[in-house]
Amino acid sequence: MKALRLRPGKERSLLRRHPWVFDSAIAKGSGDAGETVRVESSEGQFLAWASTSPASKIRARAWSFVETQRIDAAFFQERVKKAVDARGLFDLQSDGVRLVHGEADGLPGLIVDRYGDTLVAQFLSAGVERWKPVLADALLAATGLSKLYERSDASGREREGLKPVTGWLRGEGDTAQVIREHAWRLSLDIATGHKTGFYLDQRDSRQRFAEMAQHRKFRRVLNCFCYTGGFTVAALAGLKAAGAIEGAELTSIDSSLPALDRARANLALNGFEGANAQFLDADVNASLRRFIEEGRTFDAIVLDPPKFAPTVAHAERAARAYKDINRLGLKLLAPGGVLLTFSCSGGIGADLFHKIVASAGIDAGVDGYISERLGAAPDHPMTIEFPEGEYLKGLVVVRK
């Protein structure tokens, strides 16, 4: 068995059971892509069994911290089953579910979502790529399903030295899906949609927005970076429950025309085709500036932008982008209005995001109450040993 020997003092994170080993921590040793190696301290103490990624800054990812553990097919079958079973701990109110969430489930680089009777997987590290056939079989065995589509086309694979791969890995079928989420339905395409086809992590935030719409009876709603309209559908569901759809105006903005077409279809899917809903194929920042010039205001605004900072190295540039859109959003928020603002950037921590929004408020001349903090749905877990799992941060700001 090959071994990686760490530099003195670099064993601390592994002793805390954090799964990542960066290239700068390694004194000597190597392994082939995806190969399991023994990770040792500078004094030869066993620390972990890990998969190697020679092309990545994260040179190794820990499978296990138990020296007697065998990393074989049975190991991965047990890990997959444990992850799938864990989702039964939560009342998710959806048949779209995140079944495996990478490091949080002890399977670094593996993302698996279930949409009805179909699984969609992303193999994003050299380790899970090497064990792909075993993991595919384990996933079908643990779920009792027969269809598995691969969406290994995320940018993370490039950093692992891996080429993008998409297509049916097990079985075959229609890539178009319709899932139930809370009181509504949403359509998606696992072959062309973002990530595995949809953003399941915002499921509970969409439900919370529906509850706010029902309680507050929003008259003017703005959904920025709306993608396929999940927050727009949620707002309409809340307004319908309150008997307050008539007279409400909803504006949704995205720079993807196909996404907007699906958003319109999702409104029709839920019986909202007659609602006063406008969809703009436009740049969000430019649109917000134009709305300010026109003197428009909104009772509720959702800012759910794409990832501005994939790593900490991008945090400074991303902070400026987050500040700008939040400054514009706060200027457009009517007194007593509600802003739901999010960051899905792993390089932007919760404290920093709070400071960014606070700075945006100062520049906008707007103060507000932070009434809630939002995060990813519980099937996208953050664990004690891997706090980086808290990638999605959200604030609910009520303008004074």
C-alpha positions in Angstrom: 0.0 0.0 0.0 1.4 3.4 -1.0 1.7 6.1 1.6 1.6 9.9 1.9 3.9 11.4 4.6 2.8 14.8 5.8 4.9 17.7 6.9 5.4 18.3 10.6 2.2 19.9 12.1 0.1 19.2 9.1 -1.7 16.3 10.7 -4.0 18.5 12.9 -6.9 18.7 10.5 -7.0 14.9 10.0 -6.8 14.3 13.7 -10.0 16.4 13.8 -11.4 14.1 11.1 -11.5 16.7 8.4 -11.3 14.8 5.1 -9.0 17.0 3.0 -5.2 16.9 2.5 -3.8 19.8 0.5 -0.7 19.4 -1.7 1.2 21.9 0.5 0.8 19.5 3.5 2.6 16.6 1.8 6.3 15.9 2.5 6.6 12.9 0.3 4.7 10.1 -1.4 2.2 9.9 -4.2 -0.4 7.7 -5.8 -2.2 7.2 -9.1 -5.5 9.1 -9.7 -8.1 7.7 -7.4 -5.8 5.2 -5.7 -6.3 4.5 -2.0 -3.2 5.4 0.0 -2.2 5.4 3.7 -1.8 8.9 5.1 0.8 9.3 7.8 2.0 12.0 10.1 5.6 13.2 9.8 6.5 10.6 12.5 4.7 7.7 10.6 1.5 7.7 12.7 -1.5 6.4 10.8 -4.0 9.2 10.1 -6.4 8.0 7.3 -7.1 5.9 4.3 -7.6 8.4 1.4 -8.0 8.6 -2.4 -5.4 10.5 -4.2 -5.9 13.3 -6.8 -2.5 14.1 -8.3 -3.9 17.0 -10.4 -5.8 18.7 -7.6 -4.8 21.2 -4.9 -6.7 18.8 -2.6 -4.2 16.0 -3.1 -6.1 13.4 -1.0 -9.6 12.9 0.4 -10.1 10.7 3.4 -12.3 7.6 3.1 -11.8 6.4 6.7 -9.9 7.3 9.8 -9.9 3.7 11.1 -6.6 1.9 10.5 -8.3 -1.6 10.3 -10.9 -0.4 7.7 -10.7 -2.1 4.3 -11.5 0.2 1.4 -13.3 -2.3 -0.9 -16.7 -2.8 -2.6 -18.3 -3.7 0.7 -17.1 -0.4 2.2 -18.8 1.6 -0.5 -22.0 -0.4 -0.4 -22.3 0.3 3.3 -21.5 4.0 2.9 -24.1 4.4 0.2 -26.8 2.5 2.1 -26.1 4.6 5.3 -26.5 7.8 3.3 -29.7 6.7 1.6 -31.2 5.5 4.9 -30.3 8.8 6.6 -32.7 10.7 4.4 -35.5 8.9 6.2 -34.7 11.0 9.2 -36.2 14.1 7.6 -39.7 15.0 6.4 -38.6 16.4 3.1 -42.1 16.9 1.5 -40.7 16.1 -2.0 -39.9 13.3 -4.3 -36.8 15.2 -5.4 -34.2 14.3 -2.8 -30.4 14.7 -2.3 -29.3 11.1 -1.4 -25.5 11.5 -1.2 -23.9 14.8 -0.3 -20.2 14.2 -0.8 -18.0 14.6 2.3 -20.9 14.9 4.6 -21.8 11.3 3.8 -18.2 10.0 3.8 -18.1 9.9 0.0 -16.0 12.9 -1.1 -16.8 14.0 -4.5 -20.0 12.1 -5.0 -23.3 13.9 -5.4 -26.5 11.9 -6.0 -30.0 13.2 -6.4 -33.2 11.3 -6.8 -36.0 12.6 -9.0 -38.9 10.3 -8.7 -37.8 6.9 -10.1 -34.5 8.2 -11.5 -31.1 8.8 -9.9 -28.7 11.4 -11.1 -25.0 11.3 -10.0 -22.0 13.5 -10.2 -18.6 11.9 -9.8 -16.4 14.9 -9.1 -13.2 13.5 -7.6 -10.7 11.0 -8.8 -11.5 8.7 -5.9 -15.2 8.2 -6.7 -14.4 8.1 -10.4 -12.2 5.1 -9.8 -15.0 3.3 -7.9 -17.8 4.4 -10.3 -19.1 0.9 -11.3 -19.2 -0.2 -7.7 -20.9 3.0 -6.5 -23.5 2.8 -9.4 -24.5 -0.7 -8.4 -24.6 0.2 -4.7 -26.9 3.2 -5.4 -29.4 1.0 -7.3 -29.3 -1.7 -4.7 -29.9 0.8 -1.8 -32.8 2.6 -3.6 -34.4 -0.3 -5.4 -34.3 1.7 -8.6 -33.0 0.8 -12.1 -32.2 4.1 -13.7 -29.0 6.2 -13.1 -28.0 9.2 -15.2 -24.5 10.7 -15.0 -24.0 14.4 -14.9 -20.3 14.6 -14.3 -19.9 17.8 -16.2 -19.2 20.3 -13.4 -16.1 22.4 -13.4 -14.8 20.6 -10.3 -13.8 17.6 -12.6 -11.4 19.8 -14.5 -9.5 20.5 -11.2 -9.2 16.7 -10.7 -7.8 16.2 -14.2 -11.0 14.5 -15.3 -13.0 15.0 -18.5 -16.7 15.8 -18.4 -19.0 12.7 -18.8 -22.8 12.7 -19.2 -25.4 10.0 -20.2 -27.1 7.0 -18.9 -24.9 4.9 -16.6 -27.6 2.3 -15.7 -30.8 1.8 -17.5 -32.4 4.5 -19.7 -35.5 6.6 -20.0 -36.9 10.1 -20.4 -34.7 12.8 -19.0 -37.7 15.2 -18.5 -39.0 14.9 -15.0 -41.8 16.4 -12.9 -41.3 16.4 -9.1 -43.7 17.2 -6.3 -42.4 19.8 -3.8 -44.6 20.8 -0.9 -47.9 22.0 -2.4 -46.7 22.4 -6.0 -45.0 20.6 -8.8 -41.9 21.5 -10.8 -40.6 20.3 -14.1 -36.9 19.8 -15.0 -34.6 18.0 -17.4 -31.8 16.0 -15.8 -29.7 16.2 -19.1 -29.8 19.9 -19.5 -30.7 21.5 -16.2 -28.1 23.1 -13.8 -26.1 20.7 -11.6 -28.1 17.4 -11.6 -31.1 19.2 -13.2 -32.5 21.3 -10.4 -31.7 23.2 -7.1 -33.1 20.9 -4.5 -31.2 22.7 -1.7 -33.6 25.7 -1.8 -36.7 23.5 -1.2 -37.3 24.7 2.4 -36.5 28.4 1.5 -39.1 28.2 -1.2 -41.7 26.9 1.3 -40.8 29.6 3.7 -41.3 32.2 0.9 -44.7 30.7 0.2 -45.6 31.1 3.9 -44.5 34.7 3.9 -46.5 35.4 0.7 -49.6 33.9 2.3 -49.2 35.9 5.6 -48.1 39.2 4.1 -50.1 39.1 0.8 -47.3 40.6 -1.3 -48.5 42.9 -4.1 -45.2 43.3 -6.0 -42.7 40.4 -6.1 -39.3 40.4 -7.8 -37.4 37.1 -8.3 -33.9 37.6 -9.5 -31.7 34.9 -11.0 -35.0 33.0 -11.1 -33.8 30.0 -13.1 -36.9 27.8 -13.7 -39.2 29.9 -11.4 -39.2 27.9 -8.2 -39.6 31.0 -5.9 -42.1 32.5 -8.3 -44.3 29.3 -8.1 -43.9 29.3 -4.3 -45.0 33.0 -4.0 -48.1 32.2 -6.2 -48.9 29.2 -4.1 -48.8 31.3 -0.9 -50.9 34.1 -2.5 -53.4 31.5 -3.7 -53.7 30.1 -0.2 -54.4 33.6 1.0 -56.9 34.4 -1.8 -54.6 37.2 -2.8 -53.4 36.4 -6.4 -55.7 38.9 -8.1 -53.8 42.2 -8.4 -50.4 40.8 -7.5 -47.6 41.5 -9.9 -44.6 39.1 -10.2 -41.4 39.9 -12.1 -38.8 37.2 -12.7 -35.4 37.8 -14.2 -32.8 35.4 -15.7 -30.3 35.5 -18.5 -31.2 32.1 -19.8 -34.2 32.0 -22.2 -34.6 28.2 -21.9 -34.8 28.5 -18.1 -37.5 31.2 -18.5 -39.4 29.0 -20.9 -39.4 26.3 -18.3 -40.4 28.8 -15.6 -43.5 29.7 -17.6 -44.3 26.1 -18.0 -44.0 25.5 -14.3 -46.5 28.3 -13.7 -48.9 26.5 -16.1 -48.2 23.2 -14.5 -49.5 24.6 -11.2 -52.5 26.3 -12.7 -51.0 29.8 -12.5 -51.0 30.6 -16.2 -53.4 33.5 -15.7 -51.3 35.2 -13.1 -49.8 38.6 -13.7 -46.3 37.3 -14.1 -43.6 38.8 -16.3 -40.4 37.0 -17.3 -37.4 39.0 -18.4 -34.5 37.6 -20.3 -32.0 40.2 -19.1 -29.0 41.0 -16.9 -30.1 41.2 -13.3 -27.8 44.1 -12.3 -28.8 46.2 -15.3 -32.5 45.5 -14.7 -32.2 46.5 -11.0 -30.6 49.8 -12.0 -33.4 50.5 -14.5 -36.1 49.7 -11.9 -34.5 52.2 -9.6 -34.4 54.9 -12.3 -38.1 54.1 -13.0 -39.0 54.6 -9.3 -40.3 51.1 -8.9 -40.4 49.3 -5.5 -41.3 45.8 -4.4 -42.8 44.2 -1.4 -40.7 41.0 -1.7 -37.3 40.5 -3.5 -35.4 37.2 -3.9 -31.7 37.4 -4.8 -30.4 33.9 -5.5 -27.4 34.4 -7.7 -25.0 31.8 -9.1 -21.8 30.9 -7.3 -19.6 34.0 -7.4 -16.7 32.5 -5.3 -16.0 28.8 -5.9 -13.0 29.0 -3.5 -11.7 31.3 -0.8 -9.2 32.7 -3.3 -12.2 34.3 -5.2 -13.8 35.7 -2.1 -12.7 39.4 -2.5 -14.0 39.7 -6.0 -17.2 37.9 -5.1 -17.8 40.1 -2.1 -18.0 43.1 -4.4 -20.5 41.4 -6.7 -22.7 40.3 -3.7 -22.5 43.8 -2.3 -23.6 45.4 -5.5 -26.7 43.3 -6.1 -27.7 43.6 -2.5 -27.3 47.4 -2.5 -29.5 47.6 -5.6 -32.0 45.1 -4.1 -32.3 47.0 -0.8 -32.9 50.3 -2.7 -35.8 48.7 -4.5 -37.4 47.2 -1.3 -40.4 49.1 0.0 -40.6 49.9 3.7 -41.8 46.8 5.5 -40.8 44.7 2.5 -38.9 41.4 2.7 -35.6 40.6 1.0 -34.4 37.0 0.8 -30.8 37.1 -0.2 -28.5 34.1 -0.7 -24.9 33.1 -1.3 -24.1 29.6 -2.5 -20.3 30.3 -2.6 -18.3 28.0 -0.4 -15.6 30.8 -0.3 -18.0 33.2 1.4 -18.7 32.2 5.0 -21.9 33.1 6.9 -20.3 35.9 8.9 -18.7 37.5 5.8 -22.0 37.3 3.9 -23.7 39.1 6.8 -21.1 41.8 6.7 -21.5 42.1 2.9 -25.2 42.6 3.2 -24.7 45.1 6.1 -22.3 47.1 4.0 -24.7 47.1 1.1 -27.4 48.5 3.4 -25.2 51.3 4.5 -24.3 52.2 0.9 -28.0 52.0 0.0 -29.1 54.1 3.0 -31.4 51.3 4.1 -31.6 49.6 7.5 -33.5 46.4 8.2 -34.1 43.6 10.6 -32.6 40.2 9.9 -35.6 38.1 10.9 -34.2 34.7 9.8 -31.2 32.9 8.6 -31.8 30.3 5.9 -29.7 27.4 4.6 -29.8 24.3 2.5 -32.5 21.7 3.1 -31.6 19.0 5.6 -30.9 16.4 2.9 -27.8 18.6 2.0 -26.3 18.2 5.4 -23.4 20.0 7.1 -21.6 17.8 9.6 -19.6 18.6 12.7 -16.4 17.3 11.1 -16.9 19.1 7.8 -18.2 22.7 8.3 -17.4 23.5 4.7 -20.6 21.7 3.9 -22.4 25.0 4.9 -22.1 26.4 1.4 -25.6 27.9 1.1 -26.3 30.9 3.3 -29.4 33.0 3.3 -30.7 36.1 5.2 -34.3 37.3 5.5 -34.2 41.1 5.8 -37.3 43.2 6.6 -36.8 46.8 5.7 -37.4 49.3 8.5 
